[in-house]
Amino acid sequence: MADSSSEFRRVEDFRRTAEQLLPGTAWQYYSNGHGDNQTLSDNCDSFKRYRVLPRVLRDVSSVDTSVTVLGSTLDFPVGISPTAHHKLAHPDGEIATVRAAASAHTR
């Protein structure tokens, strides 16, 4: 299980750590879906289809994770979609999310 000092390798590592660190009401809000949880279930099933194949003994001294999306170059290929109630997890809320995305040069 991941903790604050270990690496996160799976979605479940993030879930377990969030459950430990977030107040109960925040964890309940973030961990549950709406209605019958169909979208949540579909998203979890989708992530299970991805596999990361570790490559050992490879030169990783010059790795480029940048991508171009709609004419904009992003350093890190992760997008952040509009969501709400970030202040349940951090006092700076959505402002902290925007700052983190900007510092990682992603959107």
C-alpha positions in Angstrom: 0.0 0.0 0.0 1.2 3.5 -0.9 1.8 6.1 1.8 3.1 9.6 1.7 6.7 8.4 1.4 6.2 5.8 -1.3 5.5 5.9 -5.0 2.0 5.7 -6.5 1.8 3.0 -9.2 -1.9 2.2 -9.3 -5.2 4.1 -9.0 -5.8 2.0 -5.9 -2.7 3.5 -4.3 -4.2 6.9 -4.6 -7.6 5.8 -3.3 -6.1 4.2 -0.2 -4.0 7.1 0.6 -6.8 9.6 0.0 -9.1 7.6 2.3 -6.4 7.8 5.1 -5.7 11.5 4.7 -9.0 13.1 3.8 -11.7 13.9 6.4 -14.6 11.4 6.3 -17.1 13.7 4.5 -14.5 14.7 1.8 -13.6 11.0 1.2 -17.3 10.1 0.9 -17.8 12.9 -1.6 -14.8 12.1 -3.8 -15.0 8.3 -3.7 -18.7 7.9 -4.7 -20.4 8.5 -7.9 -23.9 9.9 -8.6 -27.1 7.9 -8.8 -26.4 4.3 -9.6 -22.6 4.8 -9.9 -22.6 3.6 -13.5 -20.1 6.2 -14.7 -17.8 5.5 -11.8 -18.0 1.8 -12.5 -17.3 2.3 -16.2 -14.3 4.6 -15.5 -12.8 2.1 -13.1 -13.3 -0.7 -15.7 -11.6 1.5 -18.4 -8.5 2.0 -16.2 -8.2 -1.7 -15.7 -7.7 -2.2 -19.5 -4.5 -0.2 -19.4 -1.2 -2.0 -18.7 2.2 -0.4 -18.1 5.0 -2.5 -19.4 8.1 -1.8 -17.5 11.2 -1.4 -19.6 14.4 -2.3 -17.7 18.0 -1.6 -18.6 16.8 1.2 -20.9 18.4 4.7 -21.2 16.0 7.1 -19.6 18.4 10.0 -19.3 16.6 11.9 -22.0 12.8 11.2 -21.8 10.4 13.6 -23.4 6.8 13.3 -22.2 5.5 16.4 -24.1 2.6 16.2 -26.5 0.8 18.7 -28.8 -2.9 19.1 -28.2 -4.9 21.4 -30.4 -1.8 23.4 -31.3 -0.6 23.8 -27.7 2.5 21.9 -26.4 2.0 20.3 -23.0 5.0 19.1 -21.0 3.0 16.3 -19.4 0.1 14.6 -21.2 -2.5 14.9 -18.4 -5.6 17.1 -18.6 -7.6 18.4 -15.7 -11.3 18.5 -16.3 -13.7 21.0 -14.5 -14.6 19.7 -11.1 -15.9 21.2 -7.9 -15.3 21.3 -4.2 -11.5 21.1 -4.2 -11.5 22.9 -0.8 -12.7 19.7 0.7 -9.1 18.4 0.1 -7.1 21.6 0.3 -7.7 25.1 1.7 -6.8 26.8 -1.6 -9.3 24.7 -3.5 -9.5 25.1 -7.3 -6.8 27.8 -7.2 -4.3 25.2 -6.0 -5.4 22.9 -8.8 -4.8 25.7 -11.4 -1.4 26.5 -9.9 -0.4 22.9 -9.9 -1.4 22.4 -13.6 0.4 25.6 -14.6 3.6 24.6 -12.8 3.5 21.2 -14.6 2.7 23.0 -17.9 -0.4 20.9 -18.5 -4.1 21.9 -18.6 
